[in-house]
């Protein structure tokens, strides 16, 4: 793809899981005080290839355990691939685990400054953005309360509002907005539309096929760690639905 901002080539990801194994009663007795570790290989992605064009709203779908979140973390640089490689052209901001680094003992206001610092903003920059951040989150009356008193949805509002101020060229979005209410989700997607019009590339992982059909230009489907379909949102969303029909 000529204008690709992300290229994924033959990417696989394995994890090693330690187990204790004793095959006989005698070996269990012998190794009572000397535990024997056996490593199990868990394949989470196998030989995945695709490109994402600049400015696309790109969907990643699949059933639980198919490898979606692992793929996003590889794209974000959180996990290295076991095999293959990923090329990213542009500043990438992951909306994967919003609020990582928040301190529940600090107030909402203090956490805005903390999270802003983690995103690379100076105190002066956060000062200038603060009112817009609070306004977008619609939490003006709660900012001086400790974060531990917030609901999960309120925490997502603050985290999302801070994160959207980062000057991203590529956004990675997991199902983090699922805990927000419908009105706030709509507000977030309106914001994504604005970013898309500005040329920002958005990569979106979800189980909601209505959102896929509504927002995505192109979609890939992962099944049992492999990429099994790629293309038009309606067509790939239909294949996703057929997976459940086949197993019902």
Protein Blocks (a to p, Z undefined) as FASTA:
>chain_A
ZZlcbdcehiacdddddddddfbfklmmmmmmmccdddddddfbghiacdddehiacdde
ddehilpmmmmmmmnomaccfbdcdddeddddddfbghihiafkbcfklmmmmmmmmnop
afklmmmmmmmmmmmnopmmmmmpcfklpcfklmmmmmmmmmmmpccfbdcddfklmmpc
fklmmmmmmmmmmmmmnopacddddfbfklmmmmmmbdcddeehiafbgcdfklmmmmmm
mmmmmmZZ
